């Protein structure tokens, strides 16, 4: 099971960093109950092993003038691996696309997009997304409001599962 090679301290470090990636190493060490030097070594190891992929500010898109958020469900003509990869590469180059996930089922991809206004999104939709190679269909849903946007993973669920297995 993923996560089993982590000990209790590693999981506490990850949970604390997920909640507040800006805290100092000294504060982190205090919260997880170890001294600062081994805490820093553990953090660096967790980063090197890919458990920590980066540190980011949680910016408010609306405060920056991005009033429109849209989920676009994309169907492709071909689902051959080369075509799936080509579409993913296209998404990497589209600044309005903030997330791209390949799905199983009726839709091949779901894209989370942001735009300053509907006109900008419509231009992207008609001039780039729907006209892209291999795109067969696009259905969009405009976000009215968000009720939850929780990054990362629920560490309490992980801890419960590990406790049951112990």
DSSP file (Angstrom, degrees, kcal/mol; ACC not computed):
  #  RESIDUE AA STRUCTURE BP1 BP2  ACC     N-H-->O    O-->H-N    N-H-->O    O-->H-N    TCO  KAPPA ALPHA  PHI   PSI    X-CA   Y-CA   Z-CA
    1    1 A X    >         0   0    0      0, 0.0     3,-1.6     0, 0.0     4,-0.2   0.000 360.0 360.0 360.0 134.8    0.0    0.0    0.0
    2    2 A X  T 3   +     0   0    0      1,-0.2     0, 0.0     2,-0.1     0, 0.0  -0.330 360.0  32.3 -59.7 144.0    1.3    3.5   -0.8
    3    3 A X  T >  S+     0   0    0      1,-0.0     3,-1.2     0, 0.0    -1,-0.2   0.236  85.1 106.1  94.5 -13.5    2.4    5.4    2.3
    4    4 A X  T <  S+     0   0    0     -3,-1.6    -2,-0.1     1,-0.3    -1,-0.0   0.756  70.9  62.9 -74.1 -21.5    3.5    2.4    4.3
    5    5 A X  T 3  S+     0   0    0     -4,-0.2     2,-0.4     2,-0.0    -1,-0.3   0.535  89.8  87.3 -79.6  -2.1    7.2    3.2    3.8
    6    6 A X  S <  S-     0   0    0     -3,-1.2     2,-0.1     4,-0.0     0, 0.0  -0.774  72.3-142.7 -93.8 138.6    6.6    6.4    5.8
    7    7 A X     >  -     0   0    0     -2,-0.4     4,-2.3     1,-0.1     5,-0.2  -0.363  35.3 -90.5 -89.6 179.4    6.8    6.3    9.5
    8    8 A X  H  > S+     0   0    0      1,-0.2     4,-2.3     2,-0.2     5,-0.2   0.889 126.6  50.1 -57.2 -42.3    4.6    8.3   11.9
    9    9 A X  H  > S+     0   0    0      2,-0.2     4,-2.7     1,-0.2    -1,-0.2   0.921 109.0  51.3 -65.5 -44.2    7.0   11.3   11.9
   10   10 A X  H  > S+     0   0    0      1,-0.2     4,-2.5     2,-0.2    -1,-0.2   0.921 111.6  47.7 -58.6 -43.9    7.2   11.5    8.1
   11   11 A X  H  X S+     0   0    0     -4,-2.3     4,-2.5     1,-0.2    -1,-0.2   0.886 111.3  50.4 -66.7 -37.7    3.4   11.4    7.9
   12   12 A X  H  X S+     0   0    0     -4,-2.3     4,-2.6    -5,-0.2    -1,-0.2   0.904 109.9  51.2 -64.9 -40.1    3.1   14.2   10.6
   13   13 A X  H  X S+     0   0    0     -4,-2.7     4,-2.7     1,-0.2     5,-0.2   0.941 111.6  47.1 -60.9 -46.9    5.7   16.2    8.6
   14   14 A X  H  X S+     0   0    0     -4,-2.5     4,-2.5     1,-0.2    -2,-0.2   0.909 112.0  49.7 -63.0 -42.1    3.7   15.8    5.4
   15   15 A X  H  X S+     0   0    0     -4,-2.5     4,-1.8     2,-0.2    -1,-0.2   0.920 113.3  46.6 -63.2 -43.2    0.4   16.7    7.1
   16   16 A X  H  X S+     0   0    0     -4,-2.6     4,-2.3     2,-0.2    -2,-0.2   0.924 113.8  47.4 -65.8 -44.3    1.9   19.8    8.7
   17   17 A X  H  < S+     0   0    0     -4,-2.7    -1,-0.2     1,-0.2    -2,-0.2   0.875 109.6  53.9 -65.4 -36.3    3.5   21.0    5.5
   18   18 A X  H  < S+     0   0    0     -4,-2.5     3,-0.3    -5,-0.2    -1,-0.2   0.893 112.6  44.2 -63.8 -38.2    0.3   20.4    3.6
   19   19 A X  H  < S+     0   0    0     -4,-1.8    -2,-0.2     1,-0.3    -1,-0.2   0.845 137.7   5.4 -74.0 -34.6   -1.6   22.6    6.1
   20   20 A X    ><  +     0   0    0     -4,-2.3     3,-1.1    -5,-0.1    -1,-0.3  -0.667  59.1 177.0-155.1  91.1    1.1   25.3    6.1
   21   21 A X  T 3  S+     0   0    0     -3,-0.3    -4,-0.1     1,-0.2    -3,-0.1   0.520  79.0  65.3 -74.2  -5.4    4.1   25.0    3.7
   22   22 A X  T 3  S+     0   0    0     -5,-0.1    -1,-0.2     2,-0.0    -5,-0.1   0.516  72.2 115.2 -95.2  -6.0    5.5   28.4    4.8
   23   23 A X  S <  S-     0   0    0     -3,-1.1    -3,-0.0    -7,-0.1     2,-0.0  -0.272  72.1-105.9 -66.1 152.7    6.3   27.4    8.4
   24   24 A X     >  -     0   0    0      1,-0.1     4,-2.5     4,-0.0     5,-0.2  -0.301  23.9-114.4 -71.6 160.6    9.9   27.4    9.4
   25   25 A X  H  > S+     0   0    0      1,-0.2     4,-2.9     2,-0.2     5,-0.2   0.863 118.0  56.0 -62.5 -35.9   11.8   24.2    9.9
   26   26 A X  H  > S+     0   0    0      2,-0.2     4,-2.1     1,-0.2    -1,-0.2   0.927 109.8  44.6 -63.4 -44.7   12.1   25.0   13.6
   27   27 A X  H  > S+     0   0    0      2,-0.2     4,-2.3     1,-0.2    -2,-0.2   0.914 113.7  50.5 -65.3 -42.8    8.3   25.4   14.0
   28   28 A X  H  X S+     0   0    0     -4,-2.5     4,-1.9     1,-0.2    -2,-0.2   0.934 109.9  50.0 -59.9 -46.9    7.8   22.2   11.9
   29   29 A X  H  X>S+     0   0    0     -4,-2.9     5,-2.2     1,-0.2     4,-1.0   0.902 110.5  50.4 -59.0 -42.4   10.3   20.2   14.1
   30   30 A X  H  <5S+     0   0    0     -4,-2.1     3,-0.4     1,-0.2    -1,-0.2   0.912 109.6  50.7 -62.4 -42.7    8.5   21.5   17.3
   31   31 A X  H  <5S+     0   0    0     -4,-2.3    -1,-0.2     1,-0.2    -2,-0.2   0.834 115.8  40.7 -66.3 -33.1    5.1   20.4   15.9
   32   32 A X  H  <5S-     0   0    0     -4,-1.9    -1,-0.2     2,-0.2    -2,-0.2   0.484 114.1-114.5 -97.9  -2.4    6.2   16.9   15.1
   33   33 A X  T  <5S+     0   0    0     -4,-1.0     2,-0.3    -3,-0.4    -3,-0.2   0.793  76.5 102.9  82.3  29.6    8.3   16.4   18.2
   34   34 A X  S   <S-     0   0    0     -5,-2.2    -1,-0.3    -6,-0.1    -2,-0.2  -0.876  73.9 -91.1-132.9 170.2   11.9   16.2   16.9
   35   35 A X     >  -     0   0    0     -2,-0.3     4,-1.5    -3,-0.1     5,-0.1  -0.365  41.0-106.3 -80.0 164.7   14.8   18.6   16.7
   36   36 A X  H  > S+     0   0    0      1,-0.2     4,-2.6     2,-0.2     5,-0.2   0.877 109.3  56.3 -62.6 -45.0   15.4   20.8   13.7
   37   37 A X  H  > S+     0   0    0      1,-0.2     4,-2.1     2,-0.2    -1,-0.2   0.937 112.1  40.5 -60.3 -48.3   18.4   19.1   12.0
   38   38 A X  H  > S+     0   0    0      1,-0.2     4,-2.4     2,-0.2    -1,-0.2   0.844 113.5  56.7 -67.8 -28.5   16.8   15.7   11.6
   39   39 A X  H  X S+     0   0    0     -4,-1.5     4,-2.6     2,-0.2    -2,-0.2   0.940 107.6  46.9 -64.0 -45.8   13.5   17.4   10.6
   40   40 A X  H  X S+     0   0    0     -4,-2.6     4,-2.6     1,-0.2    -2,-0.2   0.901 111.2  51.8 -63.0 -40.8   15.2   19.2    7.8
   41   41 A X  H  X S+     0   0    0     -4,-2.1     4,-2.2    -5,-0.2    -1,-0.2   0.920 111.0  48.1 -60.6 -42.8   16.9   16.0    6.6
   42   42 A X  H  X S+     0   0    0     -4,-2.4     4,-2.8     2,-0.2    -2,-0.2   0.917 110.7  50.7 -64.6 -43.2   13.5   14.2    6.6
   43   43 A X  H  X S+     0   0    0     -4,-2.6     4,-2.3     1,-0.2    -2,-0.2   0.936 111.3  48.2 -60.5 -46.3   11.9   17.1    4.7
   44   44 A X  H  X S+     0   0    0     -4,-2.6     4,-2.8     1,-0.2    -1,-0.2   0.898 112.1  49.5 -62.1 -39.8   14.6   17.0    2.1
   45   45 A X  H  X S+     0   0    0     -4,-2.2     4,-2.4     2,-0.2    -2,-0.2   0.920 110.0  50.8 -64.4 -43.5   14.3   13.2    1.8
   46   46 A X  H  <>S+     0   0    0     -4,-2.8     5,-2.0     2,-0.2     6,-1.2   0.879 112.4  47.7 -61.8 -37.6   10.5   13.5    1.4
   47   47 A X  H ><5S+     0   0    0     -4,-2.3     3,-1.3     4,-0.2    -2,-0.2   0.942 112.0  48.7 -66.3 -47.9   11.1   16.1   -1.4
   48   48 A X  H 3<5S+     0   0    0     -4,-2.8    -2,-0.2     1,-0.3    -1,-0.2   0.849 109.7  52.4 -62.0 -34.9   13.7   13.9   -3.1
   49   49 A X  T 3<5S-     0   0    0     -4,-2.4    -1,-0.3    -5,-0.2    -2,-0.2   0.510 118.1-112.2 -81.1  -4.2   11.4   10.9   -3.0
   50   50 A X  T < 5S+     0   0    0     -3,-1.3    -3,-0.2    -4,-0.3    -2,-0.1   0.531  85.3 119.0  89.1   5.9    8.6   12.8   -4.6
   51   51 A X  S   <S+     0   0    0     -5,-2.0     2,-0.6    -6,-0.2    -4,-0.2   0.852  79.6  46.5 -70.8 -33.2    6.2   13.0   -1.6
   52   52 A X        +     0   0    0     -6,-1.2    -2,-0.3    -9,-0.1    -1,-0.2  -0.947  67.2 179.4-109.6 115.4    6.5   16.8   -1.7
   53   53 A X        -     0   0    0     -2,-0.6     2,-0.3     1,-0.3    -1,-0.1   0.584  59.0 -51.0 -93.3 -11.3    6.1   18.1   -5.2
   54   54 A X        -     0   0    0      2,-0.0     2,-0.4     0, 0.0    -1,-0.3  -0.925  48.7 -97.5 160.8 176.1    6.4   21.8   -4.4
   55   55 A X        +     0   0    0     -2,-0.3     2,-0.3    -3,-0.1   -37,-0.0  -0.995  41.1 177.7-127.3 130.2    5.3   24.7   -2.3
   56   56 A X        -     0   0    0     -2,-0.4     2,-0.3     2,-0.0   -35,-0.2  -0.959  30.3-121.1-137.3 148.9    2.7   27.1   -3.6
   57   57 A X        -     0   0    0     -2,-0.3     2,-1.2   -36,-0.0    -2,-0.0  -0.704  27.8-129.5 -82.4 141.8    0.7   30.1   -2.6
   58   58 A X        -     0   0    0     -2,-0.3     2,-0.2     2,-0.0    -1,-0.0  -0.741  35.7-170.6 -92.5  88.6   -3.1   29.7   -2.7
   59   59 A X        -     0   0    0     -2,-1.2     2,-0.8     1,-0.1     3,-0.1  -0.505  24.8-120.9 -84.3 150.5   -4.0   32.8   -4.7
   60   60 A X     >  -     0   0    0     -2,-0.2     4,-1.0     1,-0.2     3,-0.4  -0.814  17.3-157.9 -91.6 110.2   -7.6   33.9   -5.1
   61   61 A X  T >4>S+     0   0    0     -2,-0.8     5,-2.8     1,-0.2     3,-0.6   0.878  91.1  54.1 -57.4 -39.4   -8.3   34.0   -8.9
   62   62 A X  G >45S+     0   0    0      1,-0.3     3,-1.6     3,-0.2    -1,-0.2   0.877 102.9  56.1 -64.7 -37.1  -11.2   36.5   -8.5
   63   63 A X  G 345S+     0   0    0     -3,-0.4    -1,-0.3     1,-0.3    -2,-0.2   0.772 108.3  49.9 -64.7 -23.8   -9.0   38.9   -6.6
   64   64 A X  G <<5S-     0   0    0     -4,-1.0    -1,-0.3    -3,-0.6    -2,-0.2   0.307 128.4 -97.6 -97.1   8.2   -6.7   38.8   -9.6
   65   65 A X  T < 5S+     0   0    0     -3,-1.6     2,-1.2     1,-0.2    -3,-0.2   0.573  82.5 131.6  91.3   9.8   -9.5   39.5  -12.1
   66   66 A X      < +     0   0    0     -5,-2.8    50,-0.3     1,-0.2    -1,-0.2  -0.742  21.3 162.3 -95.9  88.8  -10.2   35.9  -13.2
   67   67 A X        +     0   0    0     -2,-1.2     2,-0.5    49,-0.8    49,-0.2   0.655  50.2  71.8 -82.9 -18.3  -14.0   35.9  -12.7
   68   68 A X  E     +A  115   0A   0     47,-2.6    47,-2.4    -3,-0.2     2,-0.4  -0.874  51.2 177.0-111.3 128.8  -14.8   32.9  -14.9
   69   69 A X  E     +A  114   0A   0     -2,-0.5    74,-3.0    74,-0.4     2,-0.4  -0.999  12.0 177.9-127.0 131.3  -14.1   29.3  -13.9
   70   70 A X  E     -AB 113 142A   0     43,-2.4    43,-3.2    -2,-0.4     2,-0.5  -0.982  25.1-146.3-135.6 141.1  -15.2   26.5  -16.3
   71   71 A X  E     -AB 112 141A   0     70,-2.7    70,-2.3    -2,-0.4     2,-0.5  -0.946  20.9-162.4-102.4 127.0  -15.0   22.7  -16.3
   72   72 A X  E     -AB 111 140A   0     39,-2.5    39,-2.6    -2,-0.5     2,-0.6  -0.949   6.9-154.6-114.0 122.9  -14.7   21.5  -19.9
   73   73 A X  E     -AB 110 139A   0     66,-3.6    66,-2.4    -2,-0.5     2,-0.5  -0.870  18.6-162.3 -97.6 119.3  -15.4   17.8  -20.7
   74   74 A X  E     -AB 109 138A   0     35,-3.0    35,-2.1    -2,-0.6    34,-1.5  -0.879  11.9-164.8-112.9 129.0  -13.5   16.8  -23.8
   75   75 A X  E     - B   0 137A   0     62,-2.7    61,-2.7    -2,-0.5    62,-1.9  -0.926  14.6-150.2-106.9 135.8  -14.1   13.8  -26.0
   76   76 A X  E     - B   0 135A   0     -2,-0.4    59,-0.2    59,-0.3     3,-0.1  -0.697  18.1-134.1-103.5 156.9  -11.4   12.7  -28.4
   77   77 A X  S    S+     0   0    0     57,-2.8     2,-0.4    -2,-0.3    -1,-0.1   0.921  95.8  28.8 -69.9 -45.8  -11.8   11.0  -31.8
   78   78 A X        -     0   0    0     56,-0.4    -1,-0.2     2,-0.1    58,-0.0  -0.944  56.2-167.2-121.8 137.9   -8.9    8.6  -31.0
   79   79 A X        +     0   0    0     -2,-0.4    -1,-0.1    -3,-0.1     2,-0.0   0.077  42.3 138.0-108.0  22.1   -7.8    7.3  -27.6
   80   80 A X    >>  -     0   0    0      1,-0.1     4,-2.4     4,-0.0     3,-0.7  -0.400  68.0-113.0 -62.5 146.3   -4.6    5.8  -28.9
   81   81 A X  H 3> S+     0   0    0      1,-0.3     4,-2.7     2,-0.2     5,-0.2   0.864 116.9  53.8 -53.4 -41.4   -1.8    6.5  -26.4
   82   82 A X  H 3> S+     0   0    0      1,-0.2     4,-2.0     2,-0.2    -1,-0.3   0.885 111.1  46.7 -61.5 -38.0    0.0    8.8  -28.9
   83   83 A X  H <> S+     0   0    0     -3,-0.7     4,-2.0     2,-0.2    -2,-0.2   0.876 111.6  50.2 -73.3 -37.8   -3.2   10.9  -29.3
   84   84 A X  H  X S+     0   0    0     -4,-2.4     4,-2.3     2,-0.2    -2,-0.2   0.932 112.9  46.9 -63.0 -45.7   -3.9   11.0  -25.6
   85   85 A X  H  X S+     0   0    0     -4,-2.7     4,-2.3    -5,-0.2    -2,-0.2   0.886 109.5  54.1 -63.5 -39.2   -0.3   12.2  -25.0
   86   86 A X  H  X S+     0   0    0     -4,-2.0     4,-2.1    -5,-0.2    -1,-0.2   0.903 109.5  47.7 -63.4 -40.7   -0.6   14.8  -27.8
   87   87 A X  H  X S+     0   0    0     -4,-2.0     4,-2.3     2,-0.2    -2,-0.2   0.921 110.3  51.7 -66.6 -42.6   -3.7   16.2  -26.2
   88   88 A X  H  X S+     0   0    0     -4,-2.3     4,-1.6     1,-0.2    -2,-0.2   0.897 109.2  51.2 -59.4 -39.9   -2.1   16.4  -22.8
   89   89 A X  H  X S+     0   0    0     -4,-2.3     4,-0.9     1,-0.2    -1,-0.2   0.902 107.5  52.6 -64.8 -40.9    0.9   18.2  -24.3
   90   90 A X  H >< S+     0   0    0     -4,-2.1     3,-1.1     1,-0.2     4,-0.5   0.929 106.6  53.5 -57.2 -45.3   -1.5   20.7  -25.9
   91   91 A X  H >< S+     0   0    0     -4,-2.3     3,-1.2     1,-0.3    -1,-0.2   0.852  99.9  61.6 -60.3 -35.2   -3.1   21.3  -22.5
   92   92 A X  H 3< S+     0   0    0     -4,-1.6    -1,-0.3     1,-0.3    -2,-0.2   0.828 105.1  48.8 -59.8 -30.7    0.3   22.1  -21.1
   93   93 A X  T << S+     0   0    0     -3,-1.1     2,-0.8    -4,-0.9    -1,-0.3   0.510  90.0  89.4 -89.7  -5.0    0.6   25.0  -23.5
   94   94 A X    X   -     0   0    0     -3,-1.2     3,-1.2    -4,-0.5    -1,-0.1  -0.827  59.8-162.2 -96.1 108.7   -2.8   26.6  -22.8
   95   95 A X  T 3  S+     0   0    0     -2,-0.8    -1,-0.2     1,-0.3    19,-0.1   0.816  87.7  59.2 -60.6 -32.0   -2.5   29.1  -19.9
   96   96 A X  T 3  S+     0   0    0     17,-0.1    18,-2.1     2,-0.1     2,-0.8   0.758  88.2  84.3 -70.1 -22.6   -6.3   29.1  -19.2
   97   97 A X  E <   +C  113   0A   0     -3,-1.2    16,-0.2    16,-0.2     3,-0.1  -0.727  51.4 170.3 -83.1 113.0   -6.2   25.4  -18.5
   98   98 A X  E     +     0   0A   0     14,-3.1     2,-0.3    -2,-0.8    15,-0.2   0.745  66.5  20.8 -95.8 -27.9   -5.1   25.0  -14.9
   99   99 A X  E     -C  112   0A   0     13,-1.5    13,-2.1     2,-0.0     2,-0.4  -0.995  59.6-171.7-141.0 146.4   -5.8   21.3  -14.5
  100  100 A X  E     +C  111   0A   0     -2,-0.3     2,-0.4    11,-0.2    11,-0.2  -0.972   9.2 178.5-140.2 122.1   -6.1   18.5  -17.0
  101  101 A X  E     -C  110   0A   0      9,-2.3     9,-2.4    -2,-0.4     2,-0.4  -0.988  23.4-138.0-129.2 129.0   -7.3   15.0  -16.0
  102  102 A X  E     -C  109   0A   0     -2,-0.4     7,-0.3     7,-0.2     2,-0.3  -0.700  30.9-160.6 -81.2 135.7   -7.8   11.9  -18.2
  103  103 A X        -     0   0    0      5,-2.9     2,-0.5    -2,-0.4    -1,-0.0  -0.726  18.9-126.7-117.2 163.2  -11.0   10.1  -17.2
  104  104 A X  S    S+     0   0    0     -2,-0.3     2,-0.4     2,-0.0     3,-0.2  -0.930  75.9  31.6-104.6 132.0  -12.5    6.7  -17.6
  105  105 A X  S    S-     0   0    0     -2,-0.5    -2,-0.1     1,-0.1     0, 0.0  -0.944 116.1 -16.3 128.4-148.3  -16.0    6.7  -19.1
  106  106 A X  S    S+     0   0    0     -2,-0.4     2,-0.4   -31,-0.0    -1,-0.1   0.773 122.6  57.3 -69.9 -27.2  -17.9    8.8  -21.5
  107  107 A X        -     0   0    0     -3,-0.2   -32,-0.2     1,-0.1    -4,-0.1  -0.855  63.9-159.5-108.5 139.4  -15.5   11.7  -21.3
  108  108 A X  S    S+     0   0    0    -34,-1.5    -5,-2.9    -2,-0.4     2,-0.3   0.881  75.2   9.8 -83.8 -40.2  -11.8   11.4  -22.1
  109  109 A X  E     -AC  74 102A   0    -35,-2.1   -35,-3.0    -7,-0.3     2,-0.4  -0.980  55.1-154.4-139.4 149.4  -10.6   14.5  -20.3
  110  110 A X  E     -AC  73 101A   0     -9,-2.4    -9,-2.3    -2,-0.3     2,-0.4  -0.998  18.1-163.6-120.8 132.9  -11.9   17.1  -17.9
  111  111 A X  E     -AC  72 100A   0    -39,-2.6   -39,-2.5    -2,-0.4     2,-0.6  -0.935  12.7-148.6-116.0 135.2  -10.2   20.5  -17.9
  112  112 A X  E     -AC  71  99A   0    -13,-2.1   -14,-3.1    -2,-0.4   -13,-1.5  -0.924  28.6-177.0 -99.8 120.5  -10.4   23.1  -15.2
  113  113 A X  E     -AC  70  97A   0    -43,-3.2   -43,-2.4    -2,-0.6     2,-0.4  -0.885  16.1-164.9-121.2 148.3  -10.1   26.5  -16.9
  114  114 A X  E     +A   69   0A   0    -18,-2.1     2,-0.3    -2,-0.3   -45,-0.2  -0.971  12.5 170.6-127.6 148.9  -10.0   30.1  -15.6
  115  115 A X  E     -A   68   0A   0    -47,-2.4   -47,-2.6    -2,-0.4     3,-0.1  -0.985  41.8-121.2-151.5 155.0  -10.5   33.3  -17.6
  116  116 A X  S    S-     0   0    0     -2,-0.3   -49,-0.8   -50,-0.3     2,-0.3   0.813  94.3  -6.4 -69.2 -27.4  -10.9   36.9  -16.8
  117  117 A X  S  > S-     0   0    0    -50,-0.1     4,-1.9   -51,-0.1     5,-0.2  -0.967  75.1 -97.6-159.0 169.2  -14.3   37.0  -18.6
  118  118 A X  H  > S+     0   0    0     -2,-0.3     4,-3.2     1,-0.2     5,-0.2   0.857 117.7  58.7 -63.9 -36.1  -16.6   34.9  -20.7
  119  119 A X  H  > S+     0   0    0      1,-0.2     4,-2.3     2,-0.2    -1,-0.2   0.917 106.4  47.9 -60.8 -43.3  -15.4   36.5  -24.0
  120  120 A X  H  > S+     0   0    0      2,-0.2     4,-2.1     1,-0.2    -1,-0.2   0.922 114.1  46.3 -64.1 -44.0  -11.8   35.3  -23.3
  121  121 A X  H  X S+     0   0    0     -4,-1.9     4,-3.0     1,-0.2    -2,-0.2   0.923 111.2  52.3 -64.4 -42.5  -13.0   31.8  -22.4
  122  122 A X  H  X S+     0   0    0     -4,-3.2     4,-2.8     1,-0.2     5,-0.3   0.895 108.4  51.1 -61.0 -39.9  -15.2   31.7  -25.5
  123  123 A X  H  X S+     0   0    0     -4,-2.3     4,-2.7    -5,-0.2     5,-0.4   0.928 112.1  46.6 -62.1 -45.1  -12.3   32.7  -27.7
  124  124 A X  H  X>S+     0   0    0     -4,-2.1     5,-2.4     1,-0.2     4,-1.9   0.932 113.7  49.8 -60.4 -45.5  -10.2   29.9  -26.2
  125  125 A X  I  <>S+     0   0    0     -4,-3.0     5,-2.7     3,-0.2     6,-0.3   0.929 120.4  32.6 -60.3 -48.7  -13.0   27.5  -26.6
  126  126 A X  I  <5S+     0   0    0     -4,-2.8    -2,-0.2    -5,-0.2    -1,-0.2   0.840 126.5  37.3 -82.9 -33.7  -13.8   28.2  -30.2
  127  127 A X  I  <5S+     0   0    0     -4,-2.7    -3,-0.2    -5,-0.3    -2,-0.2   0.730 133.4  11.6 -93.4 -22.7  -10.3   29.1  -31.5
  128  128 A X  I  <5S+     0   0    0     -4,-1.9     4,-0.5    -5,-0.4    -3,-0.2   0.756 124.1  40.8-119.5 -58.5   -8.1   26.7  -29.6
  129  129 A X  I > <S+     0   0    0     -5,-2.4     3,-1.3     1,-0.2    -4,-0.2   0.972 120.1  37.2 -67.0 -57.3   -9.9   23.9  -27.8
  130  130 A X  T 3 <S+     0   0    0     -5,-2.7    -1,-0.2     1,-0.3    -4,-0.1   0.751 119.1  51.0 -70.0 -21.3  -12.7   22.8  -30.2
  131  131 A X  T 3  S+     0   0    0     -6,-0.3    -1,-0.3     2,-0.1    -2,-0.2   0.446  85.2 115.6 -93.4   1.2  -10.4   23.3  -33.2
  132  132 A X  S X  S-     0   0    0     -3,-1.3     3,-1.6    -4,-0.5    -4,-0.1  -0.358  79.5 -89.0 -70.0 149.4   -7.5   21.2  -31.8
  133  133 A X  T 3  S+     0   0    0      1,-0.2    -1,-0.1   -47,-0.1     3,-0.1  -0.288 109.2  11.5 -55.4 139.1   -6.6   18.0  -33.6
  134  134 A X  T 3  S+     0   0    0      1,-0.2   -57,-2.8    -3,-0.1     2,-0.6   0.399  87.6 134.6  75.4   0.0   -8.4   14.9  -32.4
  135  135 A X  E <   +B   76   0A   0     -3,-1.6   -59,-0.3   -59,-0.2    -1,-0.2  -0.728  22.9 170.9 -83.8 119.8  -11.0   16.8  -30.4
  136  136 A X  E     +     0   0A   0    -61,-2.7     2,-0.3    -2,-0.6   -60,-0.2   0.809  62.3   1.9 -95.6 -37.6  -14.5   15.4  -31.2
  137  137 A X  E     -B   75   0A   0    -62,-1.9   -62,-2.7     2,-0.0     2,-0.4  -0.997  51.5-165.4-153.0 151.8  -16.6   17.1  -28.6
  138  138 A X  E     -B   74   0A   0     -2,-0.3     2,-0.4   -64,-0.2   -64,-0.2  -0.982   5.3-175.9-139.9 127.2  -16.5   19.6  -25.8
  139  139 A X  E     -B   73   0A   0    -66,-2.4   -66,-3.6    -2,-0.4     2,-0.3  -0.985  14.6-160.1-119.8 134.3  -19.1   20.2  -23.1
  140  140 A X  E     -B   72   0A   0     -2,-0.4     2,-0.4   -68,-0.2   -68,-0.2  -0.862  13.0-165.5-119.3 150.6  -18.6   23.0  -20.7
  141  141 A X  E     -B   71   0A   0    -70,-2.3   -70,-2.7    -2,-0.3     2,-0.4  -0.985  18.2-140.0-133.2 122.3  -20.0   23.8  -17.2
  142  142 A X  E     -B   70   0A   0     -2,-0.4     2,-0.4   -72,-0.2   -72,-0.2  -0.659  22.1-123.4 -81.5 131.1  -19.6   27.3  -15.8
  143  143 A X        -     0   0    0    -74,-3.0   -74,-0.4    -2,-0.4     3,-0.1  -0.628  24.0-174.6 -77.1 125.5  -18.9   27.3  -12.0
  144  144 A X        -     0   0    0     -2,-0.4     2,-0.3     1,-0.4    -1,-0.2   0.898  69.6 -26.1 -83.3 -48.7  -21.4   29.3  -10.1
  145  145 A X        -     0   0    0      0, 0.0     2,-0.4     0, 0.0    -1,-0.4  -0.974  60.5-119.0-159.8 157.9  -19.6   29.0   -6.8
  146  146 A X        -     0   0    0     -2,-0.3     3,-0.1    -3,-0.1    -3,-0.0  -0.849  17.3-176.4-102.0 137.2  -17.2   26.6   -5.1
  147  147 A X  S    S+     0   0    0     -2,-0.4     2,-0.3     1,-0.3    -1,-0.1   0.665  74.1  13.6-102.2 -23.3  -18.2   24.9   -1.8
  148  148 A X        +     0   0    0      2,-0.0    -1,-0.3     0, 0.0     2,-0.1  -0.963  48.3 169.5-156.4 135.7  -14.9   23.1   -1.1
  149  149 A X        +     0   0    0     -2,-0.3     2,-0.6    -3,-0.1    -3,-0.0  -0.629  19.2 167.2-145.5  79.8  -11.4   23.3   -2.5
  150  150 A X        -     0   0    0     -2,-0.1     2,-0.0     2,-0.1    -2,-0.0  -0.865  22.6-146.7-104.4 114.5   -9.2   21.2   -0.2
  151  151 A X        +     0   0    0     -2,-0.6     2,-0.1  -133,-0.1    -2,-0.0  -0.316  56.1   5.9 -76.4 162.7   -5.7   20.5   -1.5
  152  152 A X  S    S-     0   0    0      2,-0.1     2,-0.3    -2,-0.0    -2,-0.1  -0.325  97.7 -45.4  76.8-148.3   -3.7   17.4   -0.9
  153  153 A X        -     0   0    0     -2,-0.1     2,-1.2  -138,-0.0     3,-0.1  -0.864  51.0-103.3-125.5 156.2   -4.9   14.2    0.8
  154  154 A X    >>  -     0   0    0     -2,-0.3     4,-1.5     1,-0.2     3,-0.8  -0.685  31.9-171.6 -81.9  98.7   -6.9   13.6    4.1
  155  155 A X  H 3> S+     0   0    0     -2,-1.2     4,-2.7     1,-0.3     5,-0.2   0.793  81.4  63.2 -62.8 -28.3   -4.2   12.4    6.4
  156  156 A X  H 3> S+     0   0    0      2,-0.2     4,-2.2     1,-0.2    -1,-0.3   0.879 103.0  49.4 -64.8 -35.0   -6.8   11.5    9.1
  157  157 A X  H <> S+     0   0    0     -3,-0.8     4,-2.3     2,-0.2    -2,-0.2   0.908 111.0  50.1 -67.1 -42.0   -8.2    8.9    6.7
  158  158 A X  H  X S+     0   0    0     -4,-1.5     4,-2.5     1,-0.2    -2,-0.2   0.930 111.0  48.6 -60.0 -46.2   -4.6    7.5    6.0
  159  159 A X  H  X S+     0   0    0     -4,-2.7     4,-2.3     1,-0.2    -2,-0.2   0.898 110.2  51.6 -64.4 -40.9   -4.0    7.3    9.8
  160  160 A X  H  X S+     0   0    0     -4,-2.2     4,-1.9     2,-0.2    -1,-0.2   0.926 111.3  47.7 -59.6 -44.9   -7.3    5.5   10.4
  161  161 A X  H  X S+     0   0    0     -4,-2.3     4,-1.5     1,-0.2    -2,-0.2   0.911 112.2  48.4 -64.1 -43.1   -6.4    2.9    7.6
  162  162 A X  H  X S+     0   0    0     -4,-2.5     4,-1.1     1,-0.2    -1,-0.2   0.873 109.2  53.7 -65.8 -36.1   -2.9    2.4    9.0
  163  163 A X  H  < S+     0   0    0     -4,-2.3     3,-0.2     1,-0.2    -1,-0.2   0.880 107.5  50.8 -65.8 -37.9   -4.3    1.9   12.5
  164  164 A X  H  < S+     0   0    0     -4,-1.9    -1,-0.2     1,-0.2    -2,-0.2   0.832 111.0  49.0 -67.0 -32.9   -6.7   -0.8   11.3
  165  165 A X  H  <        0   0    0     -4,-1.5    -1,-0.2     1,-0.2    -2,-0.2   0.680 360.0 360.0 -81.0 -18.0   -3.9   -2.6    9.5
  166  166 A X     <        0   0    0     -4,-1.1    -1,-0.2    -3,-0.2    -2,-0.1   0.481 360.0 360.0 -74.0 360.0   -1.6   -2.5   12.6
